[in-house]
Each structure stands twice: as C-alpha cells, then as structure tokens.
Amino acid sequence: MRKSSRLPNLHNLGINLRILVIVNAAIALAAMVLSNGFNDFSSLLASLSAIAQPMLLLSLLLLYGSYALMSKMPYWLGVLSVFVLVLLVCSGMYDIFSQLVLFSNLPSRTRILFFAFLITAFSLYYFNLQQHAYSPAVSEARLQALQARIRPHFLFNCINAVLSLIRSQPKRAETALEDMADLFRVLMADNRDLVPLAQEIALCRQYLALEKLRMEDRLMVNWQIDDMPPDAMIPPLILQPLIENAVYHGIEPLANGGTITIQIYTSRKEVHVVLTNPYADTNMRHSGNKIALKNIKERLALHFDLEASLKSKQSAGEYQVHIVLPHQAEP
C-alpha cells in the first residue's frame, strides 16, 4: 500500500518543469527585493542566475538519477535525502565558483545554502499539497465505481441472468458469479498504486461479460489490442469506468444496441487508449459521463502530471475518449 505522502516523481517532465519555474521565480523575487531600480534588478538577476542555474541543473540531474532509490524509502527519509543532495551540490558548486575570477563577488556560502534550503522546502511542500489536492479523486473513483456497480438495474439484471443459467449452463453461471465477486474485490481495494494494463483489461472483460449476459447481441465489443504493452503501468479503474459509460450512455439507450471499439497501442514511448461508442443526440444521461472523465483526468494528473492527457469528442453519432500516458513499464 502506497503511503499518503510521497516524493514527487522526479522522472516526470512536468514535475521538473514546475521545479524550474519555482526556482527561477524565487530568483527573480530575490533580485526584485534586493535591487534599487530596473538596471540594478537586471544586473542582480543575471548574477544570481549565473550562480543558481548550474546548481539547479546539477541538482535536478542527480535527483533524477537517485529517484529510483529515494522513491523506495519512507517519505521522511526520502525528503531528508533530497535536502542532503541539494545542499551538497550547492556547497560543492560554491567551492568551484569561489576559485573562478568570474564569480569574485559571491554571496556567502551560508546565504546560498539557506536560500537553497528554503526553495527545496517550498518545492516539496508545494508538491505535497498538490498530491493531497488530487488524492480525493482516488477515493471518489472507488466510490463512484462502487455506486455504479450497485445500480439496481445492474444487480437485478445480472442476478436474473445468473439465475436463468443455473440449470441450463451451471458452469457459465458460476463464472458470472466469480466475475461479480472479482469486480467488488477490486472496487473495495485501496487502488492507489499503478497496476499493469493487462490487469485492467482483465477487469474490463469481466465487466463486459456480465453486461453481455443481459444485453446479449445488443452489445458488441471490438478489441484492437494486438499492439498493447501488457506491462505498462496505469492508474486502476481508468478504462473500466469509460467502458461502463459507453454501455450505459451509448449502447443501452439504443434499441438495436451497437459496438464499443477499444483500441490500445504505443507510439513514441506513449500508451494510447482510444474508446469509441455510438451516441444518440437525444441521450439525456451525458452528465454522468462528464463526472467520470473529470475524475480520470485528476487521477492521471496525480500520477503523471503533464505527461498524460485525456480528450473526448462527439461527432457523427459517435463518442470517443482518447487517453495518452507515458509508457512506464512494471518494475
């Protein structure tokens, strides 16, 4: 089980971009406070940047290389490791700069280390706040999915379908009951860690098998997953709620049903998940779909920051959701 507080993913491009913005904003603010005019501000900003940028870039490089080890530590020990590494880098770079004529007017070592300590503390605090801001989405996803599972029509129809099979096809009825049990087991789990894509696909197949019992030929599924990376790590309950919405908002209102197309492939070290379903313009149940999409966007941001995206569009009687996330293999 993942801890409630964790280090930001220092392998993530979005996280590193945010750190660059935070540090450079702090440098600009310090130059503004210490300067007496615009000319003085420009000169001071250039001097501070010349000192801070090499320290920042080397710190980010070493943090990137050390993240795999730090992420396995308890949170407090990981935070301590970040502080130690940053302060050692700044102290070492200070010794180098003090030997160069170009940096003859260096601030004191104590002032530089204090500034580095404050920026590191602020950055970690910011990412911790951001994590806690998005974390409720994990619990919300579990609750929404559980509420969806216990919709009266879903349970009523599934139970009736199983009852109708008990005598004629007892093995199939047993499989359906096992699928229902597996669905509830996943929904009641903590669901904070990333899971292999293959595991999410297996869950989706179980859900669709249950829906197929009651909808029969009205529900068709076209799986296009030959190029799917089964070891890719994704947030749990990302694809299953989308398929559920496709059934509930797309297939169920149509008298003749329709086909849900699920396409998963990799491109340029990214995993693409594209789900398409028929959609009637008269469908009045679209608001629930928007809630699910918002929740999935928040959880993608929590795990992958700027490296993941979710887009949806409606055109020509079809509704499509396209998720892009980094191909992060199972460790």
C-alpha positions in Angstrom: 0.0 0.0 0.0 1.4 3.4 -1.0 1.9 6.0 1.7 -0.4 9.0 1.8 2.6 11.3 1.3 5.3 10.6 -1.3 8.1 12.3 -3.1 7.2 13.9 -6.4 8.1 11.8 -9.5 11.5 13.3 -10.4 11.5 11.3 -13.6 8.4 13.3 -14.8 8.9 16.1 -17.2 6.0 18.1 -15.8 7.5 17.9 -12.3 10.9 19.1 -13.4 9.4 22.0 -15.4 7.5 23.1 -12.3 10.7 23.0 -10.2 12.5 25.2 -12.9 9.6 27.7 -12.7 9.6 27.8 -8.9 13.3 28.3 -8.6 13.5 30.9 -11.3 10.5 32.8 -9.8 12.3 32.8 -6.4 15.5 34.1 -8.0 13.5 36.9 -9.8 11.7 37.7 -6.5 15.0 37.9 -4.6 16.6 40.2 -7.2 13.5 42.4 -7.1 13.7 42.7 -3.3 17.4 43.4 -3.2 17.6 45.8 -6.2 17.2 49.6 -6.1 16.0 50.1 -9.7 15.4 48.3 -13.0 19.1 48.5 -14.1 20.2 47.2 -10.7 17.5 44.5 -10.9 18.7 43.3 -14.4 22.3 43.1 -13.3 21.5 41.4 -10.0 19.1 38.9 -11.7 21.8 38.0 -14.2 24.4 37.5 -11.4 22.1 35.3 -9.3 21.0 33.3 -12.3 24.7 32.6 -13.3 25.2 31.2 -9.8 21.9 29.4 -9.3 21.3 27.8 -12.7 24.3 25.4 -12.7 23.4 24.4 -9.1 19.8 23.8 -10.1 20.6 21.8 -13.2 23.1 19.6 -11.5 20.7 19.0 -8.6 17.9 18.0 -11.0 20.3 15.7 -12.8 21.4 13.9 -9.6 17.9 13.8 -8.2 16.7 12.2 -11.5 19.4 9.6 -11.2 18.7 9.0 -7.5 14.9 8.9 -7.6 14.5 5.2 -8.1 16.3 4.7 -4.8 14.6 7.6 -3.0 11.1 6.5 -4.0 11.6 3.2 -2.1 12.5 5.0 1.1 10.0 6.1 3.8 8.7 9.6 2.9 10.7 11.4 5.7 13.9 9.7 4.7 13.3 10.5 1.0 12.8 14.2 1.9 15.9 14.2 4.0 17.9 12.6 1.1 16.6 15.4 -1.2 17.8 18.1 1.2 21.2 16.5 1.7 21.8 16.0 -2.0 20.8 19.6 -2.9 22.8 21.2 -0.1 25.9 19.1 -1.0 25.6 20.1 -4.7 25.3 23.8 -3.8 28.2 23.6 -1.4 30.4 21.8 -3.9 29.5 24.2 -6.7 30.2 27.1 -4.3 33.8 25.8 -3.9 34.2 25.7 -7.6 32.8 29.2 -8.2 35.0 30.7 -5.5 38.0 29.6 -7.4 36.9 31.4 -10.6 37.6 35.1 -11.2 34.2 35.4 -12.9 32.5 34.8 -9.6 34.6 37.2 -7.4 31.5 38.8 -5.7 29.9 35.6 -4.5 27.4 35.8 -1.6 28.4 33.9 1.5 28.2 30.1 1.5 25.7 30.3 4.4 23.4 32.6 2.5 23.4 30.3 -0.6 22.7 27.2 1.4 19.9 28.9 3.3 18.3 30.0 0.1 18.7 26.5 -1.4 17.1 25.0 1.8 14.1 27.4 1.6 13.5 26.7 -2.1 13.8 22.9 -1.6 11.4 23.1 1.4 8.9 25.2 -0.6 9.0 22.9 -3.6 8.4 19.7 -1.6 5.6 21.4 0.3 4.0 22.5 -3.0 4.1 19.0 -4.4 2.8 17.6 -1.2 -0.1 20.0 -1.3 -0.8 19.2 -4.9 -0.8 15.5 -4.1 -3.3 15.9 -1.3 -5.4 18.1 -3.6 -5.7 15.3 -6.1 -5.8 12.4 -3.7 -9.5 12.7 -3.0 -10.0 11.7 -6.7 -8.8 8.2 -5.8 -11.4 7.7 -3.2 -14.0 9.3 -5.4 -13.2 7.0 -8.2 -13.7 4.0 -5.9 -16.9 5.3 -4.5 -18.3 6.3 -8.0 -17.4 2.9 -9.4 -18.9 1.1 -6.4 -22.1 3.1 -6.7 -22.3 2.3 -10.4 -21.8 -1.4 -9.5 -24.7 -1.4 -7.1 -27.2 0.3 -9.5 -30.4 -1.6 -9.0 -30.8 -2.3 -12.7 -27.2 -3.7 -12.9 -27.5 -6.1 -10.0 -31.1 -7.0 -10.7 -30.4 -7.9 -14.3 -27.1 -9.7 -13.5 -28.7 -11.8 -10.8 -31.7 -12.7 -13.0 -29.3 -13.6 -15.8 -27.3 -15.9 -13.5 -30.5 -17.5 -12.2 -31.6 -18.3 -15.7 -28.3 -20.1 -16.4 -28.0 -22.1 -13.2 -29.9 -25.1 -14.5 -29.1 -24.9 -18.2 -25.5 -23.7 -18.1 -24.3 -24.0 -14.5 -20.6 -23.5 -15.4 -21.4 -20.2 -17.1 -23.5 -19.1 -14.1 -20.6 -19.9 -11.8 -18.2 -17.9 -14.0 -20.6 -14.9 -13.9 -20.7 -15.0 -10.1 -16.9 -15.2 -9.9 -16.7 -12.1 -12.2 -19.1 -10.2 -9.9 -17.0 -11.1 -6.9 -13.8 -10.0 -8.6 -15.4 -6.7 -9.5 -16.3 -6.0 -5.9 -12.9 -7.1 -4.7 -11.1 -4.6 -7.0 -13.5 -1.8 -6.1 -13.1 -2.4 -2.3 -9.3 -2.3 -2.6 -7.2 0.8 -1.9 -6.5 1.4 -5.6 -3.6 3.9 -5.0 -0.8 2.1 -6.8 -0.4 1.8 -10.5 -1.4 -1.6 -12.0 -0.4 -3.4 -15.1 -2.5 -2.6 -18.1 -3.2 -6.3 -18.6 -4.9 -6.4 -15.2 -7.2 -3.5 -16.1 -8.1 -5.3 -19.4 -8.9 -8.5 -17.5 -11.2 -6.5 -15.2 -12.9 -4.9 -18.2 -13.5 -8.3 -19.8 -15.2 -9.5 -16.6 -17.4 -6.4 -16.5 -18.4 -6.8 -20.2 -19.1 -10.5 -19.8 -21.7 -9.6 -17.1 -23.2 -6.9 -19.3 -23.3 -9.3 -22.2 -25.4 -11.7 -20.1 -28.3 -9.2 -20.0 -27.8 -7.3 -23.3 -26.8 -10.3 -25.4 -26.4 -9.3 -29.1 -27.2 -5.7 -28.5 -23.7 -5.3 -27.0 -20.7 -5.9 -29.3 -17.1 -5.2 -28.4 -14.3 -4.8 -30.9 -10.9 -5.2 -29.1 -7.9 -3.8 -31.0 -5.1 -4.5 -28.6 -2.6 -6.5 -30.6 0.0 -3.7 -30.1 -0.9 -3.2 -26.4 2.0 -3.2 -23.9 0.6 -5.5 -21.2 3.3 -4.4 -18.7 2.5 -0.7 -19.0 1.6 0.7 -15.6 -1.7 2.7 -15.4 -3.9 4.0 -12.6 -6.5 1.4 -11.7 -10.1 1.9 -12.7 -9.2 4.1 -15.7 -10.6 2.1 -18.6 -13.4 0.2 -16.8 -15.5 3.3 -15.9 -15.1 4.5 -19.5 -16.4 1.2 -20.8 -19.3 1.3 -18.3 -20.2 4.8 -19.5 -20.1 3.6 -23.1 -22.6 0.8 -22.2 -24.8 3.0 -20.0 -24.8 6.2 -22.1 -24.1 4.8 -25.6 -25.4 1.2 -26.1 -28.3 0.9 -23.6 -30.4 3.8 -24.9 -30.3 2.4 -28.5 -33.0 -0.1 -29.5 -30.5 -2.1 -31.6 -27.5 -1.6 -29.4 -24.1 -1.1 -31.0 -20.4 -1.8 -30.9 -17.8 -0.5 -28.5 -14.4 -0.2 -30.0 -11.4 -0.3 -27.7 -8.0 0.4 -29.3 -4.8 0.4 -27.3 -1.3 0.9 -28.8 2.1 2.5 -28.2 3.6 5.4 -30.1 6.8 7.3 -29.2 7.0 5.7 -25.8 3.4 6.7 -25.1 0.4 4.5 -24.5 -2.7 5.4 -26.3 -6.1 4.2 -25.2 -9.0 5.1 -27.6 -12.6 4.1 -26.8 -15.4 4.7 -29.3 -19.1 4.1 -28.9 -22.3 5.1 -30.7 -24.1 8.0 -29.2 -27.6 9.3 -29.8 -28.1 13.1 -29.7 -31.3 12.5 -27.7 -29.4 10.9 -24.9 -30.1 12.9 -21.7 -27.7 11.0 -19.4 -24.4 12.6 -20.5 -23.8 14.5 -17.3 -22.7 11.3 -15.5 -20.1 10.7 -18.2 -18.6 14.2 -17.6 -18.1 13.4 -13.9 -16.2 10.2 -14.7 -14.0 12.0 -17.2 -13.2 14.7 -14.7 -12.2 12.1 -12.1 -10.0 10.2 -14.5 -8.3 13.5 -15.6 -7.5 14.3 -11.9 -6.0 10.8 -11.3 -3.9 11.0 -14.5 -2.6 14.4 -13.3 -1.8 12.9 -9.9 0.3 10.1 -11.3 1.7 11.6 -14.5 1.3 15.4 -14.2 1.7 17.0 -17.7 2.8 13.8 -19.4 -0.7 12.4 -19.6 -3.8 13.8 -21.2 -7.5 12.9 -21.8 -9.6 14.3 -24.7 -13.1 13.5 -25.7 -15.2 14.4 -28.7 -18.6 13.7 -30.2 -19.2 13.6 -33.9 -21.3 11.8 -36.5 -23.3 9.8 -33.9 -20.1 8.6 -32.1 -18.5 9.5 -28.8 -14.7 9.0 -28.4 -12.3 9.2 -25.5 -8.6 9.3 -26.1 -6.1 8.9 -23.3 -2.4 9.3 -23.7 0.0 8.4 -20.9 3.7 7.6 -20.7 4.8 4.0 -21.2 6.0 3.2 -17.7 6.8 -0.5 -17.5 6.3 -2.6 -14.4 9.4 -2.5 -12.3 
